[in-house]
Amino acid sequence: MHVVFFLIAALTLGGALAAVLLKNTVHCALAVTLAFLGHALLFLRLDAQFAGFAQILIYIGAVAILVVFAILLTRGSEAPASGIFSKTWLLGLLIAAAVFAVLGWSIIESARALAVDSAAPQVTVHDIGVALVGRYVLPLEIVALLLTAATIGAVIVALHEKERPR
C-alpha cells in the first residue's frame, strides 16, 4: 500500500523539481504535466475519482497542452542566454519560506477546528456530471470558448512574429 503512494509522490515531486530546475521552457512545461499527472494519481488513489479525472481532463488535457502550444507558437522555447538564477533569489527564497510557513500554520490550525464526527457529503460523480451539463452548462461553455480564444490568439501572435523581419 505505502509503496504505491511513495512511487506516486516521487513522480509528483520529480516532475515539480524538473519544472523548476530545467532550463528549456518546453521541458519545464512537460515536467509540470508530469507533476499534474502525479496529483491526479494521488486523487485516484484516495478514491476521489471526480477530482482525479478532472485533474486529468482540465490540467493535463487542456492547461498543460495549451502552455506547450503557446510556448512553441511564440518561440519561447529557447534557453536563456544569461544565468538561470535571478539576482534576487534570496528574496524569492524568503518569500517562499514565508508562504510555506503560513500554509503550514493554516493546515495545522484547520485540523484542530474540524469536527471529528462530521458526515461526508453524499454527492456522487453522477450528480456532479448532471449539474455540469444541466445547471452549469453556460459556465462550462464559456471556459471552453476562453481556452479556444487563447489558442487562436497564440497562433495569431506567432503568425505576426513570423511576418516581421528580424
N, C-alpha and C positions, 0 to 999 in steps of 0.2 A: 504494500500500500504506500509506504513512505518513499519507496524508491521512485515510483512514478511521479510523485509530487516533486522530488528533488530534480528529476530529469526535466520536467516542465519548467521548474524555477530556473534551472541552469540555462535552458533555451531562452527564456524571457530575459534574464539578466545578461546573457551573452549578446542577444540582439540589441538590448538597450546600450550596453557598453560599446558595441561596434558602431552603433549610430552616433555616439558621441566622439569616439576616437578615430574613426576613419576619415581620410582626407577627401576622398571623392564623394561628391554630393549624391550621385546616383547610388553608390554603395551604401551611403548613410540612409537613404530613403528605403532601400531594400532591407536594411537591418532593422529599421523601425517597423517594417511589415512583419519581420520575424518576431519582434517583441509583441506586436499586436496578436500574432498567432499564439504566442505563449499565454497571453492574457485570456484569449478565447478558450484555450485548452484548460486553463485553471477554472474558468467559469463552468465548463462542461464537466470537469472533474468534481465540482461542488454541487452537481445536479441543478445548476441554473441554466437550463437549456436555452431559454429565450435570450438571456444576456450573452451566452456564448455564441449562439448563431447570429445575434445582432452584431456582436463584435466582428464576426467573420464577414457578414454582409456589408456592414457600414464601413468599418475601419479598413479591413483588408481589401474588400471588393470595390470600395468607392474612394475613400480618402487616400489610402496609400498609392493606389494606381493613379489617381488624379495628381498626386505630388510627383510621381515618377514622370508622367506625361508633361507636367508643367516644367519640370527641370530639363527634360530632354528637348522640349519645344523652344525653350528660351535660352538654350545653350548655357545653362548654369552648371554644367557637369564637370567643368574643368577644375583641377585642383588649384587652391590659392597659390599665388606666386610667393607671397611672404610667408612667415611662420604661421603655424596653425593656432598658436596661443595668442590671445589678446593681451594688451599691456595692462589691462585692468582685471587680470584673472584672480587676483587676491580678493578684490571687492566682490566679484562673482561668487567666489568660494564662501565668503562671509554671508552673502545674501542667501545662498543655497543652504548653508548651515542654519540660518535663522528660520527659513521656511520649513526645513526638516524638523527643527525644534518645535515650532508652532503646530505643525501637523501631528507630531508625536504626542504633544501635550493634549491636543484636542481628541485624539483617539483614546488616550488613557482616561480623560475626563468623561467622554461619552460612554465608555464601557461601564463606568460607575453609575451613570444616570439611567442606563437601560433597565427596564423591568425584567426580572428573571422569568416570570411566567407569562410573558406577552405571547399571544397567539399569532401564528403566522397567517398572513392573508391567504385566502382561498381562491386566488386568481390563477387561472391556467394559461398556458401558451395559446390555446384556442380562443380564450376570452380576449387576450391582447390582440390576436390576429383579427378577430371580428371587429374590435374597436378601431384598428388601423384602417381597415377597408370600409368601415361604416362612418363612425363619428369623426375620425381624424383623417379622412381621406384627403381633404384640402391641404392641410399642412404637409402631408406626405408628398403630394404632387408639387407643392411649392419648393420643397427641398430638392426634388428631382430636377425641376426646372433650374434651380440655382446652380446645382452641380453641372448641368448641361451648359448653362451660360458661362460658367467658369472655364470649362474645357474649350468652348468656342472662343472665348476671349484669349486664352493662351495660344491657340492656333493663330488668331489674328495678329497678336503681338509678335509671334515668331515669323509670320509672313512679312510683316512690315520691317523687321530687322534684316531679313534676307534681301529686301529691295534696296536698302541703303548701302552705298559704297563705303568701304572702310578706309 
